[in-house]
Amino acid sequence: MNKFSLLLFFSFFSLIAQKEIITITSNAQIYQSFNVVDSNSEFFAVFLEESNLVKGYLYDKNYQLLAKIYSDDLPDKYKNFIGYQIKGKTITLFMNSQTTKNYGVLIFDFEKETSHVKELDFKLKKEVYFDAISVNNSFHLMTRVKNKNQFNVYTFNEDFSVSKNEIVIKKEDLLDRKNLPIKLVDFTKRTIQIENKSPISIEATSEYVKIYNIENKVIITSDIFNEFTQVISINLDDFSYTSEKFLQPKYESSTIGLKSNSYLYENYLFQLISNSKKLTFQVSDLATKEVIKEYSADKDNPIDFKNSEIILEGGDFKKYRELEKSSQFLRKISKYKVGISVYKNEEKYQITAGGITESVNGIGYYMAGAVAGGMIAGYYGIYFNPMTFSYFGYANTKSVRITGLFDNEFNHIQGEIDDNPFEIINTFFKENKDFTSKTVFNFNGNYIYGFYNKNINLYEVFKI
């Protein structure tokens, strides 16, 4: 690292008061890093992947090293890290093949300082991979059964045997805009897993079908119809489910070019509907379905619930620029997929609404993590750590958008939009483009991020 880079590095960190908590010397190239956090917040582990070796480091809540283990890797066909389970201080990492048909595990026993690699005798038959859930230190695999309105949830036991639970969705719980039955496969096309405890980009929230893993529940929201948001909630304790429709705001103007979407945050559902003439978003209580607040903007008047400028940034929009008129904003998003995202910072809700181009969506977002994360070719860690995935999507966002500030009752309030942790991290990585193998996670209320600094052969971890 040259003197200028060092000066920039330390000046930046002194400015934003971040703290380095871990350094790991590595003379070999690190292709990927990822992490596991104990659900009781007593410890966390950092894993560094080299060409044919995975190194595991266990740290306590004071960031002190407890143990380290080096392990052989699974065969090359296992491409995806999908989740983990923890028993005491034994951490098992689950992986699958790109076809999602084959499954294997890496077992790190930090108590005995031993490791084990195992290919599992588990295959999917007449069903497709849907989601992987690590909750309360346990691992669940969720599939959708082909040609049926049915999910299967496989819970992996300590000996890697599985307990299977079938969740059959009733016909009357999946209805289209004309109240006719719709197939589960149509309801769940093109899904994206959402980490809603962190900032997230419009590029991610513009997807129509989202999966949220919240405490002991898997919640699936679908906005394939403009008239309503369908919400299916699956309880992982007893494997019961509920299915509810949340109507979008009524639209009295033309339905030409009408688009809608939603976002789930805390105990609220945020819904957005718009075209080139008008935009409306509402906040509903997820439990009671009561509409708490509703805001609208039209093309002929200023948007009175925004605190930011109208921002165009990334992708087809090239460089950052701002629009002046509401009509320009509405005309832009009427051509794109719309999305709404929510993030709470210092007891203020930051609600962002906007749109992204269809050509950018999907490939740009999903591949952002693989490319920007410095991962080895063919590896996609997006299922394993949703927060890292959220960060890469946020850092590579390409959107036209506005952001407003709201209090705990969702009344609009005045004020400046503060930088969130992802923006602080992203600013650092923009100034240090050579750093690779990045990961981002949350531990005991702190945002933690790590990266491989090949200039000095160190893997470094900082907290905000």
C-alpha positions as CSV (number, residue, x, y, z in Angstrom):
1,M,0.0,0.0,0.0
2,N,1.5,3.4,-1.0
3,K,1.7,6.4,1.3
4,F,-1.3,8.1,-0.3
5,S,-3.5,5.1,0.2
6,L,-2.4,4.7,3.8
7,L,-3.2,8.4,4.4
8,L,-6.6,8.1,2.8
9,F,-7.3,4.9,4.7
10,F,-6.6,6.4,8.2
11,S,-8.1,9.8,7.4
12,F,-11.3,8.2,6.4
13,F,-11.5,6.0,9.5
14,S,-10.7,8.8,11.9
15,L,-13.4,10.9,10.2
16,I,-16.3,8.4,10.7
17,A,-15.1,6.9,14.0
18,Q,-14.9,3.3,13.0
19,K,-12.9,0.7,14.8
20,E,-10.8,-2.2,13.6
21,I,-11.6,-5.3,15.7
22,I,-9.9,-8.2,13.9
23,T,-6.9,-8.7,11.7
24,I,-6.0,-12.1,10.2
25,T,-2.7,-12.6,8.3
26,S,-3.1,-14.6,5.1
27,N,-0.3,-15.3,2.6
28,A,-2.7,-17.2,0.3
29,Q,-5.4,-15.6,-1.9
30,I,-8.8,-15.4,-0.1
31,Y,-11.5,-16.0,-2.6
32,Q,-14.5,-15.5,-0.4
33,S,-15.4,-14.6,3.2
34,F,-18.6,-15.2,5.1
35,N,-19.8,-15.3,8.7
36,V,-22.1,-17.0,11.2
37,V,-23.6,-15.3,14.3
38,D,-24.8,-17.3,17.3
39,S,-28.5,-16.5,17.9
40,N,-27.8,-15.8,21.5
41,S,-25.1,-13.2,20.5
42,E,-22.5,-15.0,22.5
43,F,-20.1,-15.5,19.7
44,F,-19.6,-15.3,15.9
45,A,-17.4,-17.0,13.4
46,V,-15.5,-15.7,10.3
47,F,-14.8,-18.2,7.5
48,L,-12.1,-17.5,4.8
49,E,-12.1,-19.6,1.7
50,E,-8.9,-20.3,-0.2
51,S,-8.5,-22.5,-3.3
52,N,-9.1,-25.8,-1.5
53,L,-9.2,-24.8,2.1
54,V,-11.7,-23.1,4.4
55,K,-10.3,-21.5,7.6
56,G,-12.7,-20.9,10.5
57,Y,-12.1,-18.4,13.3
58,L,-14.4,-18.2,16.4
59,Y,-14.7,-14.9,18.4
60,D,-16.5,-14.0,21.6
61,K,-18.7,-11.0,22.1
62,N,-15.6,-8.9,22.9
63,Y,-14.0,-9.8,19.6
64,Q,-11.4,-12.1,21.2
65,L,-10.3,-15.2,19.3
66,L,-11.5,-18.4,21.0
67,A,-10.3,-21.0,18.4
68,K,-9.4,-21.5,14.8
69,I,-9.7,-24.5,12.5
70,Y,-8.5,-25.3,9.0
71,S,-10.7,-27.6,6.9
72,D,-10.6,-29.2,3.5
73,D,-13.4,-28.0,1.2
74,L,-16.2,-29.9,-0.3
75,P,-16.0,-31.1,-4.0
76,D,-16.3,-28.4,-6.6
77,K,-19.9,-29.1,-7.5
78,Y,-21.0,-27.6,-4.2
79,K,-21.3,-24.0,-5.2
80,N,-23.7,-22.3,-2.8
81,F,-23.5,-21.6,0.9
82,I,-27.1,-21.7,2.0
83,G,-27.2,-21.7,5.8
84,Y,-25.9,-23.1,9.1
85,Q,-26.8,-24.8,12.3
86,I,-25.0,-24.4,15.7
87,K,-24.8,-27.0,18.5
88,G,-22.7,-25.7,21.4
89,K,-19.6,-24.5,19.7
90,T,-19.9,-26.8,16.7
91,I,-20.9,-24.9,13.6
92,T,-22.1,-26.8,10.5
93,L,-22.2,-25.0,7.1
94,F,-24.7,-26.3,4.6
95,M,-23.9,-26.1,0.8
96,N,-25.7,-27.2,-2.3
97,S,-24.9,-27.6,-6.0
98,Q,-25.9,-25.1,-8.6
99,T,-28.6,-27.5,-9.7
100,T,-29.8,-27.5,-6.0
101,K,-30.0,-31.3,-6.2
102,N,-26.9,-32.2,-4.1
103,Y,-26.2,-31.2,-0.5
104,G,-23.1,-31.3,1.7
105,V,-21.8,-29.9,5.0
106,L,-18.6,-28.5,6.5
107,I,-18.5,-29.2,10.2
108,F,-16.3,-27.1,12.5
109,D,-16.0,-28.3,16.1
110,F,-14.4,-25.3,17.8
111,E,-14.4,-27.1,21.2
112,K,-12.3,-30.0,20.0
113,E,-10.6,-27.9,17.2
114,T,-11.5,-30.5,14.6
115,S,-13.3,-30.4,11.2
116,H,-15.2,-32.8,9.0
117,V,-16.5,-32.7,5.4
118,K,-19.6,-34.7,4.5
119,E,-21.8,-35.2,1.4
120,L,-25.4,-35.7,2.5
121,D,-27.7,-38.5,1.3
122,F,-30.4,-36.0,0.6
123,K,-31.9,-35.2,-2.7
124,L,-35.0,-33.3,-3.9
125,K,-37.6,-35.3,-5.8
126,K,-40.4,-33.7,-7.7
127,E,-39.8,-30.5,-5.9
128,V,-37.7,-27.4,-6.3
129,Y,-35.5,-25.4,-3.9
130,F,-37.3,-22.4,-2.5
131,D,-35.5,-21.0,0.6
132,A,-33.0,-21.9,3.3
133,I,-33.6,-20.7,6.8
134,S,-31.2,-20.5,9.7
135,V,-33.1,-19.6,12.8
136,N,-32.4,-20.2,16.5
137,N,-29.2,-21.9,15.5
138,S,-31.2,-24.5,13.5
139,F,-31.3,-25.1,9.8
140,H,-34.5,-25.6,7.6
141,L,-34.7,-26.2,3.9
142,M,-37.9,-25.1,2.2
143,T,-39.1,-26.5,-1.2
144,R,-42.1,-26.1,-3.5
145,V,-43.7,-29.3,-4.7
146,K,-44.1,-29.5,-8.5
147,N,-47.6,-29.3,-9.8
148,K,-49.1,-28.8,-6.3
149,N,-50.0,-25.9,-4.0
150,Q,-47.6,-27.3,-1.4
151,F,-44.4,-26.4,0.4
152,N,-42.2,-28.9,2.2
153,V,-40.0,-27.9,5.1
154,Y,-37.1,-30.1,6.0
155,T,-35.5,-29.6,9.4
156,F,-32.0,-31.1,9.7
157,N,-31.2,-32.9,12.9
158,E,-27.8,-33.1,14.6
159,D,-27.0,-36.4,12.8
160,F,-28.2,-34.8,9.5
161,S,-31.3,-36.9,9.3
162,V,-34.3,-34.8,8.3
163,S,-37.8,-34.2,9.7
164,K,-40.3,-33.3,6.9
165,N,-43.3,-31.2,7.3
166,E,-45.8,-30.6,4.4
167,I,-47.7,-27.3,4.1
168,V,-50.6,-27.6,1.7
169,I,-52.1,-24.2,0.6
170,K,-55.8,-24.4,0.2
171,K,-57.3,-23.2,-3.1
172,E,-59.4,-20.5,-1.5
173,D,-56.2,-19.0,0.0
174,L,-54.7,-18.3,-3.4
175,L,-57.1,-16.3,-5.6
176,D,-56.4,-13.9,-8.5
177,R,-58.0,-10.5,-9.1
178,K,-61.3,-12.2,-10.2
179,N,-61.3,-14.4,-7.2
180,L,-60.4,-17.5,-9.2
181,P,-57.8,-20.0,-7.9
182,I,-54.2,-19.4,-9.0
183,K,-51.4,-21.9,-8.8
184,L,-48.7,-21.6,-6.2
185,V,-46.0,-21.8,-8.9
186,D,-47.4,-18.6,-10.5
187,F,-47.7,-16.9,-7.2
188,T,-44.0,-17.6,-6.4
189,K,-42.2,-16.9,-9.6
190,R,-38.9,-15.0,-9.5
191,T,-38.4,-14.7,-5.7
192,I,-35.8,-12.7,-3.8
193,Q,-34.8,-13.2,-0.2
194,I,-35.0,-9.9,1.8
195,E,-32.9,-8.9,4.9
196,N,-35.2,-6.2,6.3
197,K,-33.1,-5.4,9.3
198,S,-30.7,-3.4,7.2
199,P,-31.0,-0.8,4.4
200,I,-32.0,-2.2,1.1
201,S,-32.2,-0.9,-2.4
202,I,-35.1,-0.2,-4.7
203,E,-33.5,-2.6,-7.1
204,A,-34.2,-5.5,-4.7
205,T,-37.6,-4.3,-3.5
206,S,-38.9,-3.9,-7.0
207,E,-39.1,-7.7,-7.3
208,Y,-42.7,-8.8,-7.1
209,V,-42.2,-11.9,-4.9
210,K,-40.2,-11.5,-1.7
211,I,-39.2,-14.0,1.1
212,Y,-38.6,-12.7,4.6
213,N,-37.2,-14.8,7.4
214,I,-38.4,-13.1,10.6
215,E,-37.8,-14.8,13.9
216,N,-39.6,-18.2,13.6
217,K,-41.6,-17.4,10.5
218,V,-41.1,-17.4,6.8
219,I,-43.3,-14.7,5.2
220,I,-43.8,-14.6,1.5
221,T,-45.3,-11.5,-0.2
222,S,-46.5,-11.4,-3.8
223,D,-47.5,-8.3,-5.9
224,I,-48.1,-10.1,-9.2
225,F,-51.5,-8.3,-9.3
226,N,-51.8,-4.5,-9.0
227,E,-55.0,-4.7,-6.9
228,F,-53.5,-6.4,-3.8
229,T,-50.6,-7.8,-2.0
230,Q,-50.8,-11.5,-1.0
231,V,-49.1,-12.4,2.2
232,I,-48.4,-16.0,3.3
233,S,-46.9,-16.5,6.7
234,I,-45.5,-19.9,7.7
235,N,-44.8,-20.7,11.4
236,L,-41.6,-22.9,11.8
237,D,-42.7,-24.0,15.3
238,D,-45.9,-25.8,14.3
239,F,-45.8,-25.5,10.5
240,S,-49.1,-23.8,10.3
241,Y,-49.8,-21.0,7.8
242,T,-52.0,-18.0,7.2
243,S,-52.8,-16.3,3.9
244,E,-54.1,-12.7,3.7
245,K,-54.9,-10.2,1.0
246,F,-53.9,-6.5,1.6
247,L,-55.7,-4.3,-0.9
248,Q,-53.7,-1.6,-2.6
249,P,-54.9,2.0,-2.3
250,K,-57.9,2.7,-4.6
251,Y,-57.0,4.3,-7.9
252,E,-59.6,6.5,-9.5
253,S,-57.5,7.8,-12.4
254,S,-56.4,5.9,-15.5
255,T,-55.0,2.4,-14.9
256,I,-52.8,2.7,-18.0
257,G,-49.2,2.0,-17.0
258,L,-50.3,1.3,-13.4
259,K,-47.7,-0.5,-11.3
260,S,-47.6,-1.6,-7.7
261,N,-45.4,-3.2,-5.1
262,S,-44.9,-3.6,-1.4
263,Y,-42.3,-4.0,1.4
264,L,-42.6,-5.6,4.9
265,Y,-40.9,-3.9,7.8
266,E,-41.4,-4.6,11.5
267,N,-45.1,-5.2,11.9
268,Y,-46.1,-3.1,9.0
269,L,-46.8,-3.6,5.3
270,F,-45.9,-0.6,3.0
271,Q,-47.7,-0.6,-0.3
272,L,-47.0,1.6,-3.4
273,I,-49.1,2.1,-6.5
274,S,-48.3,4.6,-9.3
275,N,-48.5,5.6,-13.0
276,S,-47.4,8.6,-14.9
277,K,-50.0,10.8,-13.3
278,K,-50.1,9.8,-9.6
279,L,-48.3,7.9,-6.9
280,T,-49.8,6.7,-3.6
281,F,-48.3,4.7,-0.8
282,Q,-49.9,3.4,2.4
283,V,-48.9,1.8,5.7
284,S,-51.0,-1.0,7.1
285,D,-50.8,-2.9,10.4
286,L,-49.8,-6.5,9.5
287,A,-51.9,-8.0,12.3
288,T,-55.1,-6.0,12.0
289,K,-54.9,-5.0,8.3
290,E,-55.8,-1.5,9.4
291,V,-54.5,1.3,7.1
292,I,-52.5,3.6,9.4
293,K,-51.4,6.3,6.9
294,E,-51.7,7.2,3.3
295,Y,-49.8,9.7,1.1
296,S,-50.2,10.7,-2.5
297,A,-48.4,12.8,-5.0
298,D,-49.6,13.9,-8.5
299,K,-47.8,15.3,-11.6
300,D,-49.0,18.9,-11.2
301,N,-47.8,19.5,-7.6
302,P,-44.6,19.3,-5.6
303,I,-44.2,16.1,-3.6
304,D,-44.8,17.3,0.0
305,F,-43.7,14.1,1.8
306,K,-40.1,13.9,0.5
307,N,-37.0,15.1,2.3
308,S,-34.6,14.3,-0.5
309,E,-34.3,15.6,-4.0
310,I,-35.6,13.5,-6.9
311,I,-32.5,11.4,-7.6
312,L,-31.4,9.5,-10.7
313,E,-28.4,7.3,-10.3
314,G,-26.5,4.4,-11.9
315,G,-27.2,2.1,-14.8
316,D,-29.0,3.8,-17.7
317,F,-29.0,7.0,-15.7
318,K,-25.2,7.2,-15.9
319,K,-24.0,9.7,-13.4
320,Y,-25.9,11.1,-10.4
321,R,-28.4,13.9,-11.2
322,E,-31.5,15.4,-9.9
323,L,-35.0,16.2,-11.3
324,E,-37.0,19.2,-10.4
325,K,-40.6,18.3,-11.3
326,S,-43.0,15.7,-9.9
327,S,-44.2,15.0,-13.5
328,Q,-40.6,14.0,-14.5
329,F,-40.4,11.6,-11.6
330,L,-43.7,10.0,-12.2
331,R,-43.1,9.7,-15.9
332,K,-39.8,8.0,-15.3
333,I,-41.0,5.4,-12.8
334,S,-44.1,4.7,-15.0
335,K,-41.6,3.1,-17.5
336,Y,-39.8,1.0,-14.9
337,K,-40.5,-1.5,-12.2
338,V,-41.5,0.2,-9.0
339,G,-40.4,-0.5,-5.4
340,I,-40.6,0.9,-1.9
341,S,-38.1,0.3,0.9
342,V,-38.0,1.2,4.6
343,Y,-35.1,1.7,7.1
344,K,-35.3,3.0,10.6
345,N,-32.5,5.3,11.8
346,E,-32.5,7.1,15.2
347,E,-36.3,6.5,15.7
348,K,-37.1,7.9,12.2
349,Y,-38.4,5.9,9.3
350,Q,-36.7,6.6,6.0
351,I,-39.1,5.5,3.3
352,T,-37.8,5.4,-0.2
353,A,-40.0,5.1,-3.3
354,G,-39.0,4.8,-6.9
355,G,-38.3,2.6,-9.9
356,I,-35.6,0.8,-11.8
357,T,-35.2,-0.3,-15.4
358,E,-36.3,-3.8,-16.3
359,S,-33.0,-4.5,-18.1
360,V,-31.1,-3.7,-14.9
361,N,-33.2,-5.7,-12.5
362,G,-32.4,-9.2,-11.6
363,I,-29.1,-9.9,-13.3
364,G,-27.6,-6.6,-12.1
365,Y,-28.7,-7.2,-8.5
366,Y,-28.1,-10.9,-8.2
367,M,-24.7,-10.8,-9.8
368,A,-23.6,-7.7,-7.8
369,G,-22.7,-9.9,-4.8
370,A,-20.8,-12.4,-6.8
371,V,-18.7,-9.9,-8.7
372,A,-18.2,-7.2,-6.1
373,G,-17.6,-9.7,-3.3
374,G,-14.5,-11.0,-5.0
375,M,-15.9,-14.5,-5.0
376,I,-14.4,-17.3,-7.0
377,A,-16.0,-17.9,-10.4
378,G,-19.2,-19.9,-10.0
379,Y,-19.7,-19.2,-6.3
380,Y,-22.8,-17.3,-5.2
381,G,-23.1,-16.6,-1.5
382,I,-26.3,-14.7,-1.8
383,Y,-28.4,-17.2,0.1
384,F,-25.9,-17.6,2.9
385,N,-25.8,-14.1,4.3
386,P,-28.8,-12.0,3.3
387,M,-27.2,-8.9,4.9
388,T,-24.1,-9.1,2.7
389,F,-26.4,-9.7,-0.3
390,S,-28.4,-6.6,0.7
391,Y,-25.3,-4.5,0.9
392,F,-24.1,-5.5,-2.5
393,G,-27.5,-4.7,-4.0
394,Y,-27.5,-1.4,-2.2
395,A,-24.0,-0.5,-3.3
396,N,-24.9,-1.2,-7.0
397,T,-28.3,0.3,-7.0
398,K,-29.5,1.9,-10.3
399,S,-32.7,3.8,-9.7
400,V,-34.8,7.0,-9.8
401,R,-36.1,7.7,-6.3
402,I,-37.3,9.9,-3.5
403,T,-36.9,9.5,0.3
404,G,-39.1,10.9,3.1
405,L,-38.7,11.0,6.9
406,F,-41.5,9.8,9.2
407,D,-42.1,9.6,13.0
408,N,-43.3,6.5,14.8
409,E,-46.9,7.2,13.9
410,F,-45.8,7.7,10.3
411,N,-46.4,11.4,10.2
412,H,-44.1,13.2,7.8
413,I,-41.4,15.2,9.5
414,Q,-38.8,17.7,8.4
415,G,-35.1,17.0,8.5
416,E,-32.1,15.8,6.6
417,I,-31.6,12.3,5.4
418,D,-28.7,10.9,7.4
419,D,-26.2,8.5,6.0
420,N,-27.0,4.9,6.9
421,P,-24.4,2.3,7.7
422,F,-24.4,0.9,4.2
423,E,-23.6,4.3,2.7
424,I,-20.7,4.7,5.1
425,I,-19.3,1.3,4.2
426,N,-19.9,1.9,0.5
427,T,-18.0,5.2,0.6
428,F,-15.0,3.4,2.1
429,F,-15.0,0.6,-0.5
430,K,-15.3,3.2,-3.4
431,E,-12.1,4.7,-2.1
432,N,-10.5,1.3,-1.8
433,K,-11.5,-0.6,-4.9
434,D,-8.7,-3.3,-4.5
435,F,-10.2,-4.7,-1.4
436,T,-12.0,-8.0,-2.0
437,S,-13.8,-10.9,-0.3
438,K,-16.2,-8.6,1.5
439,T,-18.8,-9.5,4.0
440,V,-21.3,-7.5,6.1
441,F,-23.2,-8.6,9.2
442,N,-24.8,-7.3,12.4
443,F,-23.5,-8.4,15.8
444,N,-24.9,-7.0,19.1
445,G,-26.2,-3.9,17.5
446,N,-23.1,-3.1,15.5
447,Y,-22.6,-3.3,11.8
448,I,-19.5,-5.4,11.1
449,Y,-17.7,-5.6,7.8
450,G,-14.6,-7.4,6.6
451,F,-12.4,-7.5,3.5
452,Y,-9.2,-9.0,2.2
453,N,-6.5,-6.3,1.8
454,K,-4.1,-8.1,-0.6
455,N,-1.7,-5.1,-0.5
456,I,-0.6,-6.1,3.0
457,N,-1.9,-9.8,3.1
458,L,-4.4,-9.1,5.8
459,Y,-8.1,-9.9,6.3
460,E,-9.4,-6.9,8.3
461,V,-12.7,-6.5,10.1
462,F,-14.2,-3.2,11.3
463,K,-17.3,-2.2,13.2
464,I,-19.4,0.9,13.0
